[in-house]
Amino acid sequence: MRYKAKSVNFGIIYGQGAFGLADNLGISRTEAKEIIDNYKKEFPGIQKYMDDTINFARENGYVETLMGRKRWLRDINSANFTVRGFAERNAINSPIQGTAADMIKLAMQKVHAAMKKEKMQSKMLLQVHDELVFDALKQK
């Protein structure tokens, strides 16, 4: 059930149509179209975000994260449907994924500074998606 919900959420926001969703979930195209239509009806802000973001990208040639980092999209106005579609999906995805990346980087900087200030012997090792992994000193 979780897999199906994630497939719907991510598939719709990244421009997956009924054909792709049906194939991904192993359902009919009719059922997939119904899911997409109902989702967009329930959450109309999603379609507005997608349309507004693509229009912004077409006018400006880029999109940006909430922190102001830009992703340039040279193919956003391409006459080639496939190439343009890829750029449109990037236009929708980049502000979301890019903002998430910006946020985890800021968190890493703040956690590192706090650990240094407290003279902790534990170490921040790495980031995996939206998680930070630490080597924590075991107290005796």
PAKOLMI-750415 format. One record per residue (C-alpha): residue number from 1; z negated, x, y negated. Coordinates in Angstrom, 3 decimals. Layout:
BEGIN
r miza: NUM&w: Z&u: X&v: Y
...
//
This chain:
BEGIN
r miza: 1&w: 0.000&u: 0.000&v: 0.000
r miza: 2&w: -0.876&u: 2.874&v: -2.379
r miza: 3&w: 2.444&u: 4.572&v: -1.600
r miza: 4&w: 4.358&u: 1.366&v: -2.346
r miza: 5&w: 2.494&u: 0.816&v: -5.625
r miza: 6&w: 3.191&u: 4.394&v: -6.730
r miza: 7&w: 6.835&u: 4.031&v: -5.748
r miza: 8&w: 7.172&u: 0.926&v: -7.898
r miza: 9&w: 5.282&u: 2.360&v: -10.893
r miza: 10&w: 7.036&u: 5.712&v: -10.956
r miza: 11&w: 10.383&u: 4.359&v: -9.833
r miza: 12&w: 10.643&u: 1.819&v: -12.635
r miza: 13&w: 9.499&u: 4.140&v: -15.411
r miza: 14&w: 11.973&u: 6.801&v: -14.263
r miza: 15&w: 14.878&u: 4.398&v: -14.131
r miza: 16&w: 15.127&u: 3.689&v: -10.423
r miza: 17&w: 17.105&u: 0.543&v: -9.766
r miza: 18&w: 16.895&u: -2.061&v: -7.029
r miza: 19&w: 19.073&u: -0.007&v: -4.680
r miza: 20&w: 16.826&u: 3.082&v: -4.906
r miza: 21&w: 13.591&u: 1.119&v: -4.689
r miza: 22&w: 14.857&u: -0.867&v: -1.689
r miza: 23&w: 15.827&u: 2.338&v: 0.085
r miza: 24&w: 12.518&u: 4.016&v: -0.773
r miza: 25&w: 10.353&u: 1.101&v: 0.404
r miza: 26&w: 12.544&u: -0.076&v: 3.283
r miza: 27&w: 13.037&u: -3.559&v: 1.797
r miza: 28&w: 16.066&u: -5.614&v: 0.802
r miza: 29&w: 17.769&u: -5.065&v: -2.546
r miza: 30&w: 17.011&u: -8.677&v: -3.429
r miza: 31&w: 13.299&u: -8.126&v: -2.851
r miza: 32&w: 13.393&u: -4.849&v: -4.788
r miza: 33&w: 15.158&u: -6.518&v: -7.736
r miza: 34&w: 12.531&u: -9.264&v: -7.714
r miza: 35&w: 9.738&u: -6.663&v: -7.784
r miza: 36&w: 11.374&u: -4.841&v: -10.708
r miza: 37&w: 11.998&u: -8.076&v: -12.638
r miza: 38&w: 8.429&u: -9.278&v: -12.089
r miza: 39&w: 7.015&u: -5.887&v: -13.074
r miza: 40&w: 8.978&u: -5.849&v: -16.322
r miza: 41&w: 7.968&u: -9.437&v: -17.055
r miza: 42&w: 4.288&u: -8.624&v: -16.444
r miza: 43&w: 4.415&u: -5.387&v: -18.452
r miza: 44&w: 7.021&u: -5.892&v: -21.219
r miza: 45&w: 5.746&u: -2.851&v: -23.111
r miza: 46&w: 7.170&u: -0.609&v: -20.389
r miza: 47&w: 10.755&u: -1.670&v: -21.081
r miza: 48&w: 10.158&u: -1.416&v: -24.848
r miza: 49&w: 8.815&u: 2.125&v: -24.422
r miza: 50&w: 11.828&u: 3.081&v: -22.306
r miza: 51&w: 14.347&u: 1.584&v: -24.747
r miza: 52&w: 12.621&u: 3.000&v: -27.844
r miza: 53&w: 12.317&u: 6.462&v: -26.300
r miza: 54&w: 15.967&u: 6.605&v: -25.252
r miza: 55&w: 17.079&u: 5.383&v: -28.685
r miza: 56&w: 14.907&u: 8.032&v: -30.377
r miza: 57&w: 16.402&u: 10.709&v: -28.129
r miza: 58&w: 19.957&u: 9.549&v: -28.860
r miza: 59&w: 19.327&u: 9.680&v: -32.614
r miza: 60&w: 17.358&u: 12.958&v: -32.686
r miza: 61&w: 18.508&u: 14.892&v: -29.620
r miza: 62&w: 14.968&u: 15.383&v: -28.338
r miza: 63&w: 11.718&u: 13.670&v: -27.371
r miza: 64&w: 8.219&u: 14.999&v: -27.855
r miza: 65&w: 4.754&u: 14.902&v: -26.375
r miza: 66&w: 1.765&u: 13.441&v: -28.200
r miza: 67&w: 0.879&u: 17.032&v: -29.136
r miza: 68&w: 4.296&u: 17.515&v: -30.752
r miza: 69&w: 5.955&u: 19.705&v: -28.116
r miza: 70&w: 9.693&u: 18.960&v: -28.054
r miza: 71&w: 12.070&u: 18.581&v: -25.127
r miza: 72&w: 15.664&u: 18.940&v: -26.275
r miza: 73&w: 18.204&u: 16.743&v: -24.441
r miza: 74&w: 21.697&u: 18.062&v: -25.134
r miza: 75&w: 23.326&u: 15.533&v: -22.780
r miza: 76&w: 21.640&u: 12.376&v: -24.112
r miza: 77&w: 24.900&u: 11.185&v: -25.711
r miza: 78&w: 27.233&u: 12.431&v: -22.984
r miza: 79&w: 30.254&u: 10.293&v: -22.149
r miza: 80&w: 29.601&u: 11.075&v: -18.468
r miza: 81&w: 27.440&u: 8.255&v: -17.082
r miza: 82&w: 25.702&u: 10.422&v: -14.485
r miza: 83&w: 24.926&u: 13.256&v: -16.893
r miza: 84&w: 23.719&u: 10.838&v: -19.584
r miza: 85&w: 21.578&u: 8.951&v: -17.058
r miza: 86&w: 19.832&u: 12.178&v: -16.063
r miza: 87&w: 19.105&u: 12.937&v: -19.739
r miza: 88&w: 17.826&u: 9.382&v: -20.278
r miza: 89&w: 15.430&u: 9.714&v: -17.336
r miza: 90&w: 14.233&u: 13.019&v: -18.790
r miza: 91&w: 13.779&u: 11.335&v: -22.166
r miza: 92&w: 11.466&u: 8.772&v: -20.581
r miza: 93&w: 9.643&u: 11.209&v: -18.306
r miza: 94&w: 9.117&u: 14.195&v: -20.619
r miza: 95&w: 6.712&u: 12.624&v: -23.132
r miza: 96&w: 4.561&u: 11.280&v: -20.277
r miza: 97&w: 4.500&u: 14.352&v: -18.042
r miza: 98&w: 4.553&u: 16.742&v: -20.986
r miza: 99&w: 1.573&u: 15.052&v: -22.635
r miza: 100&w: -0.321&u: 15.210&v: -19.340
r miza: 101&w: 0.465&u: 18.939&v: -19.137
r miza: 102&w: -0.650&u: 19.460&v: -22.744
r miza: 103&w: -3.912&u: 17.653&v: -22.073
r miza: 104&w: -4.795&u: 19.652&v: -18.947
r miza: 105&w: -4.018&u: 22.896&v: -20.802
r miza: 106&w: -6.378&u: 21.890&v: -23.620
r miza: 107&w: -9.024&u: 20.971&v: -21.062
r miza: 108&w: -8.617&u: 24.349&v: -19.388
r miza: 109&w: -9.099&u: 26.151&v: -22.703
r miza: 110&w: -12.230&u: 24.140&v: -23.534
r miza: 111&w: -13.735&u: 24.558&v: -20.071
r miza: 112&w: -13.035&u: 28.300&v: -20.147
r miza: 113&w: -14.660&u: 28.648&v: -23.582
r miza: 114&w: -17.713&u: 26.637&v: -22.476
r miza: 115&w: -18.095&u: 28.694&v: -19.301
r miza: 116&w: -17.823&u: 31.928&v: -21.290
r miza: 117&w: -20.344&u: 30.716&v: -23.884
r miza: 118&w: -22.820&u: 29.835&v: -21.134
r miza: 119&w: -22.144&u: 33.197&v: -19.444
r miza: 120&w: -21.355&u: 31.462&v: -16.174
r miza: 121&w: -20.372&u: 33.618&v: -13.239
r miza: 122&w: -18.193&u: 30.873&v: -11.762
r miza: 123&w: -14.440&u: 31.104&v: -12.360
r miza: 124&w: -11.700&u: 28.616&v: -13.014
r miza: 125&w: -9.057&u: 29.507&v: -10.437
r miza: 126&w: -6.095&u: 27.218&v: -10.867
r miza: 127&w: -4.669&u: 23.878&v: -11.810
r miza: 128&w: -3.132&u: 21.475&v: -9.304
r miza: 129&w: -1.496&u: 18.517&v: -11.075
r miza: 130&w: -4.387&u: 16.837&v: -12.907
r miza: 131&w: -7.179&u: 18.787&v: -11.233
r miza: 132&w: -8.855&u: 22.105&v: -11.939
r miza: 133&w: -10.096&u: 24.242&v: -9.064
r miza: 134&w: -13.148&u: 26.475&v: -9.507
r miza: 135&w: -14.860&u: 29.231&v: -7.590
r miza: 136&w: -18.466&u: 28.187&v: -8.177
r miza: 137&w: -21.318&u: 30.626&v: -7.764
r miza: 138&w: -23.785&u: 29.298&v: -5.241
r miza: 139&w: -27.330&u: 29.347&v: -6.597
r miza: 140&w: -29.923&u: 31.021&v: -4.308
//
